[in-house]
Amino acid sequence: MTTTPLPPNPTAPTRYTGDTLQGIPVITELAVSDLPAGDRHRFFFQGVQMGTGQHWYVPVVVAKGSRPGPCVTLTAGVHGDEVSGIDAVQRVMAQLDPTVMAGSVIAVLGVSRPAIEYTRPFWPMAMQGGQSVDMNRIWPGDETGDNAPTRHAGLLWNRLLRPNAPVAAIDYHTITTGSAFTLFLFADLRQAAIRQMAELFPVEHIKDDPGLAGTLETTLVESGIPALTVEIGEGRRFESQKIALAVEGSLNVLKHHGIVPGPLGRTAAEVGTVFGDSLETVRATTGGFLELLVELRDRVTPGQPVAIQRNAFGDVVAEYQAPVAGEIAVVARDALCEPGRRIVQILYNQQAG
């Protein structure tokens, strides 16, 4: 017997399954409006089924203020090896006191559950011998889609993210395993509300980015919710200094919207954030062992050497130069480098050139 998904309903109440996991109630729909005010609430959101018929469950925390106010949504774990974002959101939520808040903060802590369990970037499936799906290319999903992660995204979008009408949303990532990123924002600075939010973050780099179809950030923006993506360094490990700055910027956003009291922390203007509108990628032309000649935040000029590659005998097989003037935002961390592998990415201003 098949079941037809319920249509999304922005006025629907929080729906409980009646089950609990580790003492935490399971829900299939979240309505912040009907939760008790002045308190913190924990749930497991019932996501898509596995092949065995059991479900993937997504941890959700809601800090609902004692006074009415706007809602901000924080999401992390869209990619399973990008764990610093989860830590950053946990730290934001730990600093919130619902008894003095005006409004609510929703934290979705681990969107792509099977990818997180195996510390993999993409959602692994059993279908067709074992495929994987990038969950940050399939939003807003489809509850009746042709694979599990698409349906999972549809459930989250229709029953948790969209109905609670956040005034802003922040999606936390890192770069994938094998590379390193600065503390970096992707934000569509053409939109005043998004620019204002981006400038509240004391980050190293901000890219003026129109967005990519299927990402959670772009889908939120297209639905009228100001959103940006925070990239917090490397995958698979916590980078405490970058996490602390991401938390500071996130709290600035909550203070800006009047959800939490207190003065703003440091902002982009105070830390000298570098802005750009393009990322230039230097890729390996051959296989070999990589020696980087630059590091994150290094300024480079056209023609400047950035890396060399050697074969197993130690012969130099390739040398790489910066094609543009800018600042290094991404570097490869794996020494063994296959053809086509990203070696460095340079943030620069194409319009200025």
C-alpha positions as CSV (number, residue, x, y, z in Angstrom):
1,M,0.0,0.0,0.0
2,T,1.4,3.4,-1.0
3,T,0.8,6.6,0.9
4,T,0.3,10.0,-0.7
5,P,2.4,12.8,1.0
6,L,0.3,15.5,2.6
7,P,0.6,18.9,0.8
8,P,2.7,21.5,2.6
9,N,0.6,23.6,4.9
10,P,2.2,26.7,6.5
11,T,-0.5,26.8,9.2
12,A,-0.2,23.1,10.1
13,P,0.6,22.4,13.8
14,T,3.6,20.5,14.9
15,R,2.9,16.9,14.2
16,Y,4.2,14.2,16.6
17,T,4.5,10.6,15.6
18,G,4.1,9.5,19.2
19,D,7.5,7.9,19.2
20,T,10.6,9.0,21.0
21,L,14.3,8.4,20.3
22,Q,16.6,8.6,23.4
23,G,13.8,10.4,25.1
24,I,13.4,13.0,22.4
25,P,10.0,13.3,20.6
26,V,9.8,12.5,16.9
27,I,7.9,14.9,14.6
28,T,6.9,14.9,10.9
29,E,6.1,18.7,10.8
30,L,7.3,21.7,12.8
31,A,5.3,24.8,13.6
32,V,7.3,27.1,15.9
33,S,4.1,29.1,16.5
34,D,2.5,26.4,18.7
35,L,5.6,25.6,20.8
36,P,5.6,27.0,24.4
37,A,7.5,30.3,24.6
38,G,10.5,31.1,26.7
39,D,12.0,27.6,26.4
40,R,14.3,25.3,24.3
41,H,12.8,22.4,22.4
42,R,14.5,19.3,21.0
43,F,13.1,17.0,18.3
44,F,14.0,14.3,15.9
45,F,12.5,15.2,12.5
46,Q,11.4,12.1,10.7
47,G,13.0,12.1,7.3
48,V,12.9,9.7,4.4
49,Q,12.8,6.0,4.8
50,M,15.8,3.7,4.3
51,G,15.5,0.6,2.1
52,T,14.5,-1.4,5.1
53,G,11.6,0.8,5.9
54,Q,13.1,2.6,8.9
55,H,13.6,6.3,8.8
56,W,16.5,8.7,8.9
57,Y,16.0,11.2,11.7
58,V,17.4,14.8,11.7
59,P,18.1,16.5,15.1
60,V,16.3,19.8,15.4
61,V,16.6,22.4,18.2
62,V,14.2,25.4,18.6
63,A,15.0,28.2,21.0
64,K,11.7,30.1,21.3
65,G,11.8,33.5,23.0
66,S,9.5,34.6,25.7
67,R,8.5,37.5,23.6
68,P,7.2,37.6,20.0
69,G,9.7,38.3,17.2
70,P,11.1,37.0,13.9
71,C,12.5,33.6,13.2
72,V,16.0,32.7,11.9
73,T,17.0,29.2,10.6
74,L,20.4,27.7,10.9
75,T,21.2,24.5,8.9
76,A,24.3,22.3,8.9
77,G,25.4,18.9,7.7
78,V,24.1,19.1,4.1
79,H,27.4,17.4,3.3
80,G,28.5,14.6,5.6
81,D,32.2,15.4,5.9
82,E,31.7,19.1,6.8
83,V,31.5,19.0,10.5
84,S,32.6,22.4,11.6
85,G,29.2,23.9,10.7
86,I,27.5,21.5,13.1
87,D,29.8,22.6,15.9
88,A,29.2,26.2,15.1
89,V,25.5,25.9,15.2
90,Q,25.7,23.9,18.5
91,R,27.7,26.8,19.9
92,V,25.3,29.4,18.7
93,M,22.4,27.6,20.3
94,A,24.2,27.1,23.5
95,Q,24.6,30.8,23.9
96,L,20.8,31.5,23.5
97,D,18.6,32.2,26.5
98,P,15.0,31.9,25.4
99,T,13.8,33.7,28.6
100,V,15.2,37.0,27.2
101,M,14.8,36.4,23.5
102,A,12.2,38.0,21.2
103,G,11.5,35.5,18.4
104,S,12.9,32.1,17.6
105,V,15.9,30.3,16.2
106,I,15.6,26.9,14.5
107,A,18.7,24.8,14.3
108,V,18.8,21.8,11.9
109,L,21.8,19.8,12.9
110,G,22.7,17.2,10.3
111,V,20.6,17.3,7.2
112,S,22.3,14.5,5.3
113,R,22.2,11.8,7.9
114,P,23.7,8.8,6.1
115,A,26.5,10.9,4.7
116,I,27.3,12.1,8.2
117,E,27.4,8.6,9.6
118,Y,30.0,7.6,7.0
119,T,31.8,11.1,7.0
120,R,31.2,11.3,3.2
121,P,30.3,14.5,1.3
122,F,27.3,13.0,-0.6
123,W,24.3,10.9,0.4
124,P,25.1,7.2,-0.3
125,M,22.3,5.1,-1.8
126,A,21.9,1.3,-2.4
127,M,20.2,2.0,-5.7
128,Q,21.9,0.7,-8.9
129,G,24.9,-0.8,-7.2
130,G,25.6,2.2,-4.9
131,Q,25.1,5.7,-6.2
132,S,25.6,9.0,-4.2
133,V,23.8,12.3,-4.5
134,D,25.0,15.8,-3.7
135,M,22.2,17.1,-1.4
136,N,23.2,20.7,-2.2
137,R,22.1,20.4,-5.8
138,I,18.6,19.0,-5.3
139,W,16.7,21.6,-3.3
140,P,13.8,22.2,-2.7
141,G,13.5,18.4,-3.2
142,D,10.4,16.5,-4.0
143,E,8.5,14.3,-1.6
144,T,7.6,12.0,-4.5
145,G,11.0,12.2,-6.2
146,D,12.8,9.3,-7.8
147,N,15.5,8.8,-5.1
148,A,15.6,9.0,-1.3
149,P,17.7,12.2,-0.8
150,T,15.4,14.1,-3.1
151,R,12.4,13.0,-1.1
152,H,14.3,13.8,2.1
153,A,15.0,17.3,1.0
154,G,11.3,17.7,0.0
155,L,10.2,16.6,3.5
156,L,12.5,19.0,5.2
157,W,11.6,21.9,2.9
158,N,7.9,21.4,3.0
159,R,7.4,20.5,6.6
160,L,10.2,22.2,8.5
161,L,12.2,24.9,6.6
162,R,9.6,26.8,4.5
163,P,6.5,26.8,6.8
164,N,8.2,28.7,9.6
165,A,8.8,31.8,7.5
166,P,12.3,32.8,8.7
167,V,13.4,36.3,8.1
168,A,16.9,35.0,7.4
169,A,18.7,31.7,7.0
170,I,22.4,30.6,7.3
171,D,23.7,27.4,5.8
172,Y,27.0,26.2,7.2
173,H,29.6,24.2,5.2
174,T,33.3,23.5,4.9
175,I,35.2,22.6,1.9
176,T,35.2,18.8,1.1
177,T,37.9,16.4,2.4
178,G,41.3,16.9,0.9
179,S,41.3,20.7,0.6
180,A,41.3,23.7,2.9
181,F,39.2,26.9,2.7
182,T,39.5,30.2,4.4
183,L,36.5,31.4,6.5
184,F,34.5,32.3,3.5
185,L,31.0,33.5,2.6
186,F,29.0,33.0,-0.6
187,A,26.3,35.7,-0.7
188,D,24.3,37.5,-3.4
189,L,25.3,41.0,-2.5
190,R,22.9,42.5,-5.1
191,Q,20.2,42.0,-2.5
192,A,20.4,44.6,0.3
193,A,19.2,42.4,3.1
194,I,21.8,39.7,2.2
195,R,24.6,42.2,1.9
196,Q,23.7,43.6,5.3
197,M,23.8,40.1,6.8
198,A,27.1,39.2,5.1
199,E,28.8,42.3,6.4
200,L,27.9,41.3,9.9
201,F,30.4,38.3,9.7
202,P,34.0,38.8,10.7
203,V,35.2,36.5,7.9
204,E,38.3,36.4,5.8
205,H,36.6,36.3,2.4
206,I,33.2,37.2,0.9
207,K,32.3,36.2,-2.7
208,D,29.5,38.2,-4.3
209,D,27.8,35.2,-5.8
210,P,24.5,35.0,-7.7
211,G,23.9,31.5,-6.4
212,L,23.8,28.0,-7.9
213,A,20.5,26.2,-8.8
214,G,19.6,23.4,-6.4
215,T,21.7,24.7,-3.5
216,L,19.8,25.3,-0.2
217,E,21.0,28.9,-0.1
218,T,19.7,29.7,-3.6
219,T,16.4,27.9,-3.0
220,L,15.9,30.0,0.2
221,V,16.7,33.2,-1.6
222,E,14.4,32.3,-4.5
223,S,11.6,31.7,-2.0
224,G,12.1,35.2,-0.6
225,I,14.2,34.3,2.4
226,P,17.6,36.2,2.7
227,A,20.2,33.5,3.0
228,L,24.0,33.0,2.7
229,T,26.5,30.1,2.9
230,V,29.3,30.1,5.5
231,E,32.3,28.0,4.6
232,I,34.4,27.2,7.8
233,G,37.7,25.8,6.6
234,E,38.5,22.1,6.2
235,G,36.3,19.1,6.3
236,R,36.4,16.2,8.8
237,R,37.8,18.3,11.7
238,F,36.9,21.3,13.9
239,E,38.8,24.5,13.2
240,S,38.2,26.3,16.5
241,Q,39.3,29.8,15.5
242,K,37.2,29.9,12.4
243,I,34.3,28.3,14.2
244,A,34.5,31.1,16.9
245,L,34.3,33.8,14.2
246,A,31.4,32.1,12.4
247,V,29.6,32.0,15.8
248,E,30.3,35.7,16.4
249,G,28.9,36.6,13.0
250,S,25.8,34.4,13.5
251,L,25.1,36.0,16.8
252,N,25.5,39.4,15.1
253,V,22.7,38.4,12.7
254,L,20.4,37.4,15.6
255,K,21.2,40.7,17.4
256,H,20.6,42.7,14.2
257,H,17.1,41.2,14.0
258,G,16.4,41.9,17.7
259,I,16.1,38.2,18.6
260,V,18.8,38.4,21.2
261,P,20.0,41.4,23.2
262,G,23.5,42.9,23.3
263,P,26.0,44.9,21.3
264,L,27.3,43.6,18.0
265,G,30.6,41.7,17.9
266,R,33.2,42.2,15.2
267,T,32.1,42.6,11.6
268,A,33.6,42.4,8.2
269,A,34.6,46.0,8.2
270,E,36.5,45.6,11.5
271,V,38.6,42.6,10.4
272,G,39.4,43.7,6.9
273,T,37.4,41.1,5.0
274,V,38.4,40.8,1.3
275,F,35.6,40.9,-1.2
276,G,35.6,39.4,-4.6
277,D,33.2,38.4,-7.4
278,S,35.0,35.5,-8.9
279,L,37.0,32.3,-8.0
280,E,39.7,31.3,-10.4
281,T,40.6,27.6,-10.2
282,V,44.0,26.2,-11.1
283,R,43.7,22.4,-11.8
284,A,46.3,19.7,-12.2
285,T,47.2,18.9,-15.8
286,T,48.9,15.6,-14.9
287,G,49.2,13.1,-12.1
288,G,51.9,13.5,-9.5
289,F,52.9,14.5,-6.0
290,L,52.0,18.1,-5.3
291,E,54.2,20.7,-3.6
292,L,52.3,23.9,-2.8
293,L,54.2,27.2,-3.0
294,V,51.4,29.3,-1.5
295,E,49.1,29.2,1.5
296,L,45.6,30.5,2.4
297,R,45.3,34.3,2.4
298,D,48.5,34.7,0.3
299,R,48.3,37.5,-2.3
300,V,49.3,36.4,-5.7
301,T,49.9,38.1,-9.1
302,P,49.6,36.8,-12.6
303,G,52.4,34.4,-13.5
304,Q,53.4,33.8,-9.8
305,P,54.3,30.1,-9.1
306,V,51.7,28.5,-6.9
307,A,52.7,24.8,-7.1
308,I,54.9,22.2,-8.7
309,Q,54.3,18.5,-9.3
310,R,56.8,15.6,-9.3
311,N,56.5,12.0,-10.5
312,A,57.5,8.9,-8.5
313,F,61.2,9.4,-9.6
314,G,61.2,13.0,-8.3
315,D,61.2,14.6,-11.7
316,V,59.2,17.8,-12.1
317,V,56.3,17.0,-14.4
318,A,54.3,20.2,-14.1
319,E,54.6,23.8,-12.8
320,Y,51.6,26.0,-12.0
321,Q,51.2,29.8,-12.0
322,A,48.5,32.1,-10.8
323,P,46.4,33.3,-13.8
324,V,45.0,36.3,-12.0
325,A,45.8,38.8,-9.2
326,G,43.9,38.0,-6.0
327,E,44.0,36.2,-2.7
328,I,44.3,32.4,-2.1
329,A,41.0,31.1,-0.8
330,V,41.4,27.3,-1.3
331,V,44.4,25.0,-1.4
332,A,44.7,21.2,-1.9
333,R,45.8,19.3,1.2
334,D,46.3,15.9,-0.4
335,A,49.9,15.5,-1.7
336,L,48.9,12.9,-4.3
337,C,47.2,14.8,-7.1
338,E,45.3,13.3,-10.1
339,P,44.7,15.1,-13.4
340,G,41.9,17.6,-13.1
341,R,42.3,18.0,-9.3
342,R,41.8,21.5,-7.9
343,I,45.1,22.8,-6.7
344,V,44.2,26.3,-5.6
345,Q,41.4,28.8,-6.0
346,I,42.0,32.5,-6.1
347,L,39.3,35.1,-5.0
348,Y,39.5,38.2,-7.2
349,N,37.4,40.9,-8.7
350,Q,36.7,40.2,-12.3
351,Q,34.7,43.4,-12.8
352,A,37.6,45.5,-11.5
353,G,39.9,43.8,-14.1
